[in-house]
Amino acid sequence: MPLSHRFSVRTLTLALAAASSGIALNASANMGQTPSSYGLLPTDVGTAQALSMFNTQVSATYYNPSYLAKDPRGELTGGLLHGGQELRASASDREGDILSDSPSQQVLIGMKTNLSSLTRVDHPIYLGFVAGVEKFSKEMMAFESTTGVEGQFLRYGREPLFLNVGGATTLWRGIDVGASLRITLHASASMSVTTDLAGNTEYESLEVSAEPSLRSIVSSTVDLGETFCPDSDCWLDGFETAFVYRTNSYANTTVEAETIIPGLIPASAPLILAVSTYDSFEPSVYAIGAQYSTDRWRVGVTLEQQNWSELGEKFELDDIKDQALAEFDDILVPRIGAEFKVGQHFGISFGAAYEESALKSTSTPDVNYFDNDKVILGLGLSAEYARTRILTYPVRLDFGYQRQMLQEREFTLSNTRPDGTQSNNIVATTDGEVDIFTGSITLKF
């Protein structure tokens, strides 16, 4: 390796380390975030997100902000999520087939309240927020963008900080509208150093900054019975429909490193190495859902269009992944779920979904991404403890479990490394399972 290249890489590494204060490099970050990959609260996890658009809890801030207006009570929710995985890739040039088994572990918190008491207007306006922090609140942001001759899964790993804030109100009888903002961070770092051939640096200059990126979510919910026959019983009672649009979001890091080596690289013409890369991408989504509910049970279906083709445009601007020449398809994700009350205080929910792979390419040189079709099954349990001597409303406890089964798919591992030390054009057979466990406690006020 030329000396100039070696020192520029060293400088870039220093700049990356500085830019990632609070960011865990090599943390197996991924494309996607907790609410889209797994689900936020146990009801979302246990119904495979099929009933998420009709969930009165604070996770509605992400899945369907307009549903915050469904329950006039305030809410405080806290929870934990553990996503364990065993992702496999078997190939002729390796002994074991387990490629990734590091879990995602998050602490979740959310709150909803009615803001109308702040104004002289009696019309209710609801505000909600929900946040998730990785490694049980110890890791604010996971970020990794890398090439990999061993291959890497596109959509699993530790999750970055998740934060969503939104509001809702009733527009007309049975028609609620809402909007929220999803907040991600775009970080940048610049570094200038003078170094000698031994790697000793002096006259260092380092600048690091991060700015929030706000991405919008808008939605509407219609209670058909209340809208079309509010004063009498009719066959539309119990039917609800909802529509949601979420813009795409992503994390971005840009690093610029400048190196000067006296006698070799002068200050008048320093060696500059700049890298811009993307991670934690979520596509724009159009989702429509319908629910029928009674006093004892409810059933719902959701259809999502996820526009993953937008990721291909980001890859073209990514200095690490651009050589992958990856192609992505837009996909439709159907979900179905049901919830039943068992006695007065208990409930059980089920859900299922099928998600096709968004990765069209079976070979992505140097980056070597894997992505599989998957079947998703969920189970949820809920309980309300009503006999509290202090609290006005019952305390709700929830538990959710979800299993994602990745269907077998073959990819070709390829690389363009000039040293030729890595095997090339090797076929890898990939599959795996992901198990998600989550629990929460909800207080109403």
C-alpha positions in Angstrom: 0.0 0.0 0.0 1.5 3.5 -0.9 2.5 5.6 2.1 0.1 8.4 1.2 -2.8 5.9 1.0 -1.9 4.4 4.3 -1.8 7.7 6.2 -5.0 8.9 4.6 -6.8 5.8 5.8 -5.4 6.3 9.3 -6.5 9.9 9.3 -10.0 8.9 8.1 -10.2 6.4 10.9 -9.4 9.0 13.5 -12.1 11.3 12.0 -14.6 8.6 12.0 -13.9 7.8 15.6 -14.3 11.4 16.5 -17.6 11.7 14.6 -19.0 8.7 16.3 -19.0 9.9 19.9 -22.0 8.1 21.3 -22.1 6.0 18.0 -21.1 2.4 18.1 -19.1 1.5 15.0 -19.1 -2.2 14.2 -22.5 -2.4 15.9 -24.1 -4.2 13.0 -26.5 -1.4 12.2 -28.9 -2.0 9.3 -31.4 -0.6 6.8 -34.6 -0.2 8.7 -35.5 0.7 12.3 -37.3 -0.9 15.2 -40.9 0.0 14.3 -40.6 -1.3 10.7 -38.3 -4.3 11.4 -40.0 -5.7 14.5 -42.8 -3.4 16.0 -42.7 -1.0 18.9 -45.0 -2.1 21.6 -46.3 -5.7 22.4 -49.5 -5.2 20.5 -47.5 -4.2 17.4 -45.1 -7.1 17.8 -47.8 -9.7 18.7 -50.1 -8.8 15.7 -47.2 -8.6 13.2 -48.2 -4.8 12.9 -51.6 -5.8 11.4 -53.4 -3.9 14.2 -50.8 -1.2 14.6 -52.8 1.4 12.7 -55.7 0.8 15.2 -53.6 0.8 18.4 -54.7 3.4 20.9 -51.3 3.3 22.7 -48.6 5.8 22.0 -47.0 3.7 19.2 -49.8 5.2 17.1 -47.5 8.3 16.9 -45.5 6.3 14.3 -48.0 3.9 12.7 -51.1 6.1 12.5 -50.9 9.5 14.3 -54.6 10.2 13.8 -55.4 7.3 16.2 -54.0 9.3 19.1 -57.5 10.9 19.1 -59.3 7.6 19.7 -58.8 7.5 23.5 -59.2 10.9 25.3 -57.1 9.8 28.3 -53.5 10.6 28.7 -50.9 7.8 28.7 -47.4 6.9 30.0 -45.9 3.7 28.6 -42.5 2.1 29.2 -41.2 -1.1 27.8 -38.3 -3.4 26.9 -37.6 -5.2 23.6 -35.2 -8.0 22.8 -34.7 -9.1 19.2 -32.5 -12.2 19.0 -31.4 -13.5 15.7 -29.6 -16.4 14.0 -28.8 -15.5 10.4 -27.0 -18.1 8.4 -25.0 -18.1 5.2 -23.4 -21.4 4.2 -20.7 -21.4 1.5 -17.9 -23.7 0.3 -15.1 -21.4 1.5 -16.2 -21.3 5.2 -16.7 -23.8 8.1 -19.6 -22.4 10.1 -22.8 -21.0 8.7 -23.9 -18.5 11.4 -23.1 -15.1 10.1 -24.8 -12.9 12.7 -26.4 -13.6 16.1 -26.0 -10.3 18.0 -29.3 -9.1 19.5 -31.0 -5.8 19.4 -32.1 -4.7 22.9 -34.1 -1.6 23.4 -35.8 0.4 26.1 -38.9 2.1 24.9 -40.8 5.1 26.4 -43.8 7.0 25.2 -46.4 9.5 26.4 -49.7 11.0 25.2 -51.6 14.0 26.5 -54.4 16.4 25.7 -53.2 19.9 25.0 -56.6 21.6 24.9 -56.2 22.6 28.6 -53.4 25.0 27.5 -55.8 27.0 25.3 -59.3 28.5 25.6 -60.5 26.2 22.8 -62.5 23.2 23.9 -61.6 21.2 20.8 -59.2 18.4 21.9 -55.7 18.3 20.5 -53.6 15.3 21.4 -49.8 15.2 21.5 -47.7 12.0 21.6 -44.1 11.0 21.5 -42.3 7.6 21.5 -38.6 6.9 21.8 -36.4 3.8 21.7 -32.7 3.6 22.8 -30.5 0.6 21.9 -28.6 -1.7 24.3 -31.2 -0.9 27.1 -30.5 2.8 26.9 -26.7 2.6 26.8 -26.2 3.1 23.1 -27.7 6.3 21.6 -26.9 5.5 18.0 -25.7 2.4 16.2 -24.0 3.0 12.8 -22.0 0.8 10.5 -21.4 1.1 6.8 -18.9 -1.3 5.4 -18.0 -3.6 2.6 -17.8 -7.3 3.5 -16.4 -10.3 1.6 -18.2 -12.6 4.1 -21.5 -11.1 3.2 -23.9 -9.1 5.5 -27.6 -9.0 6.0 -29.4 -5.9 4.7 -32.0 -5.4 7.5 -30.9 -6.8 10.8 -28.7 -5.6 13.6 -28.6 -3.1 16.4 -31.0 -0.2 16.0 -30.2 3.6 16.1 -32.0 6.0 18.4 -35.7 6.2 17.5 -37.7 9.3 18.2 -41.1 10.2 16.9 -43.3 13.2 17.9 -46.8 13.9 16.6 -50.4 15.1 17.2 -54.0 14.4 16.3 -57.4 15.9 16.4 -61.0 15.2 15.3 -61.8 16.9 12.0 -65.5 15.9 11.8 -67.7 13.2 13.3 -65.8 10.0 13.1 -63.0 11.5 11.0 -59.6 12.0 12.8 -56.5 13.4 11.2 -52.9 13.4 12.5 -49.3 14.1 11.6 -45.9 13.4 13.2 -42.2 13.9 12.7 -39.6 11.2 12.7 -36.2 12.5 13.8 -32.9 11.1 12.6 -29.4 12.6 12.9 -27.0 13.5 10.0 -23.4 13.8 11.3 -20.4 15.3 9.7 -16.7 15.6 10.6 -13.7 17.3 9.2 -10.1 16.7 10.3 -6.8 18.2 9.3 -3.4 16.8 10.6 0.2 17.0 9.9 2.0 13.7 10.4 5.5 12.2 9.9 6.4 8.8 8.4 6.1 7.2 11.8 2.5 8.2 12.2 3.0 10.9 14.8 0.5 13.8 14.3 0.6 17.5 15.2 -1.2 20.7 14.5 -4.5 18.7 14.6 -7.8 20.4 13.8 -11.1 18.6 14.3 -14.7 19.7 13.8 -17.7 17.5 14.4 -21.4 18.4 14.0 -24.7 16.7 13.8 -28.1 18.1 12.8 -31.5 16.6 13.0 -33.4 15.5 9.9 -37.2 15.7 10.2 -39.3 13.3 8.1 -43.1 13.5 8.1 -45.9 11.0 8.7 -49.5 12.0 7.9 -52.7 9.9 8.4 -56.4 9.8 8.7 -58.9 7.4 10.3 -62.6 7.1 9.6 -65.1 5.4 11.9 -67.7 4.5 9.3 -70.6 4.0 11.7 -70.1 7.3 13.5 -69.6 9.2 10.2 -72.5 7.9 8.2 -75.1 6.9 10.9 -74.2 8.7 14.1 -77.7 8.8 15.6 -78.8 5.2 14.9 -77.6 1.7 14.6 -76.5 0.5 11.1 -74.4 -2.2 9.5 -71.4 0.1 9.4 -71.0 0.2 13.1 -67.7 -1.3 14.2 -66.0 -0.7 10.8 -62.9 1.6 10.7 -60.6 2.5 7.9 -57.2 4.3 8.0 -54.7 5.7 5.5 -51.0 6.5 6.3 -48.2 8.0 4.3 -44.6 8.0 5.7 -41.8 9.7 3.9 -38.4 7.9 3.7 -35.8 8.5 6.4 -32.1 7.6 6.9 -29.0 8.3 8.9 -26.1 10.0 7.1 -22.5 10.5 8.0 -20.0 12.6 6.1 -16.3 12.6 6.9 -13.5 14.7 5.3 -9.9 14.1 6.3 -6.9 16.2 5.2 -3.4 15.0 5.6 -0.1 16.8 5.3 3.3 15.0 5.4 6.3 17.4 5.3 8.6 16.7 2.5 6.1 14.3 0.9 2.7 15.9 0.8 2.9 19.8 1.1 0.4 22.0 2.9 -0.3 23.7 -0.4 -1.7 20.5 -1.8 -2.8 18.3 1.1 -4.2 14.8 0.6 -8.0 14.9 1.0 -10.1 11.9 1.5 -13.9 12.4 1.8 -16.5 9.7 2.5 -20.3 10.1 2.7 -22.4 7.1 3.6 -26.0 6.1 4.5 -27.5 3.7 7.0 -30.8 2.9 8.8 -32.8 3.7 5.7 -36.6 3.4 5.8 -38.5 3.7 2.5 -41.5 5.8 2.0 -44.7 3.9 2.7 -48.3 4.1 1.7 -50.5 2.0 4.0 -54.2 1.3 4.1 -56.0 -0.6 6.8 -59.4 -1.7 7.8 -60.7 -3.0 11.2 -64.0 -4.5 12.4 -64.5 -4.5 16.2 -67.1 -5.5 18.8 -67.0 -5.3 22.6 -65.3 -8.7 22.8 -63.1 -9.0 19.7 -61.7 -7.2 16.7 -60.0 -8.2 13.4 -57.9 -6.1 11.0 -56.0 -6.2 7.8 -53.3 -3.8 6.5 -51.6 -3.5 3.1 -48.3 -1.6 2.8 -46.5 -0.4 -0.2 -42.8 0.0 0.7 -40.8 2.0 -1.9 -37.4 0.4 -1.5 -36.4 1.5 -5.0 -35.5 4.8 -3.4 -32.6 3.1 -1.6 -30.9 2.5 -5.0 -30.7 6.3 -5.5 -29.0 6.6 -2.1 -26.5 3.9 -2.9 -25.4 5.9 -6.0 -24.4 8.7 -3.6 -22.8 6.4 -1.0 -19.0 6.3 -1.3 -18.8 2.9 0.4 -21.7 1.0 -1.2 -21.8 2.6 -4.7 -19.8 -0.2 -6.2 -22.4 -2.8 -5.2 -24.6 -1.7 -8.1 -27.6 -3.0 -6.0 -31.1 -2.9 -7.4 -34.2 -2.8 -5.2 -37.9 -3.4 -5.8 -40.9 -1.8 -4.3 -42.8 -4.4 -2.4 -46.4 -5.0 -1.0 -46.6 -6.3 2.5 -50.0 -7.9 3.6 -50.8 -8.2 7.3 -53.7 -9.7 9.2 -54.4 -9.8 12.9 -57.0 -10.4 15.5 -57.6 -9.7 19.2 -59.9 -11.3 21.7 -60.9 -10.5 25.2 -60.7 -13.4 27.7 -62.8 -12.6 30.7 -63.0 -9.1 31.9 -59.3 -8.2 32.3 -57.3 -10.3 29.8 -56.8 -10.3 26.1 -54.9 -12.4 23.5 -53.9 -11.3 20.0 -52.5 -13.0 16.9 -51.0 -11.7 13.7 -49.3 -12.8 10.5 -47.5 -11.1 7.6 -45.6 -12.1 4.5 -42.8 -9.8 3.3 -40.9 -10.3 0.0 -37.3 -9.4 -0.3 -36.7 -5.8 -1.5 -33.2 -6.7 -2.8 -33.5 -7.6 -6.4 -29.8 -8.3 -7.0 -28.3 -11.6 -6.1 -24.8 -10.3 -6.4 -23.6 -6.9 -4.9 -19.8 -6.8 -5.4 -17.7 -5.9 -2.4 -20.7 -5.1 -0.2 -22.3 -8.5 -0.6 -25.7 -7.9 0.8 -28.2 -10.6 1.7 -32.0 -10.2 2.0 -34.7 -12.9 2.1 -38.4 -13.3 1.8 -39.9 -13.9 5.3 -42.9 -15.2 7.0 -43.9 -13.3 10.2 -46.0 -14.8 13.0 -46.9 -13.0 16.3 -48.6 -13.6 19.6 -49.6 -11.1 22.2 -51.1 -11.1 25.7 -52.5 -8.2 27.7 -53.9 -7.8 31.3 -55.5 -4.9 33.1 -55.1 -4.6 36.9 -58.1 -2.6 38.0 -57.9 -2.7 41.8 -55.3 0.0 42.4 -55.7 2.0 45.6 -53.9 5.0 44.2 -54.3 5.2 40.5 -57.5 6.5 38.8 -57.4 4.1 35.9 -56.4 0.4 35.5 -52.7 -0.5 34.9 -52.2 -2.4 31.7 -49.5 -5.0 31.2 -48.6 -6.3 27.8 -46.3 -9.1 26.4 -45.6 -9.7 22.8 -43.7 -12.4 20.9 -42.9 -12.6 17.2 -41.0 -15.0 15.0 -39.6 -14.1 11.6 -38.6 -17.0 9.4 -36.3 -16.1 6.6 -36.8 -18.2 3.5 -33.8 -19.9 1.8 -32.1 -17.9 -0.9 -28.9 -18.0 -2.8 -26.4 -15.2 -3.4 -23.1 -14.9 -5.2 -20.3 -13.5 -3.1 -17.9 -11.4 -5.2 -15.2 -8.8 -4.7 -12.9 -6.7 -6.7 -10.0 -6.6 -4.3 -6.7 -6.3 -6.3 -4.7 -8.5 -3.8 -6.7 -11.6 -4.8 -6.6 -13.0 -1.2 -10.3 -13.3 -1.0 -12.2 -16.0 -2.8 -14.5 -14.7 -5.5 -17.8 -15.8 -7.1 -18.7 -18.2 -4.3 -22.4 -19.1 -4.0 -23.8 -18.7 -0.4 -27.1 -20.1 0.7 -28.8 -17.9 3.3 -31.7 -18.3 5.7 -32.4 -17.6 9.4 -34.8 -17.0 12.2 -35.4 -13.9 14.3 -37.2 -14.0 17.7 -38.6 -10.8 19.3 -39.7 -10.6 22.9 -41.2 -7.4 24.3 -43.1 -6.3 27.4 -44.6 -3.0 28.5 -46.5 -1.3 31.3 -49.1 1.4 30.6 -50.5 4.0 33.0 -53.5 6.1 32.0 -54.3 9.5 33.4 
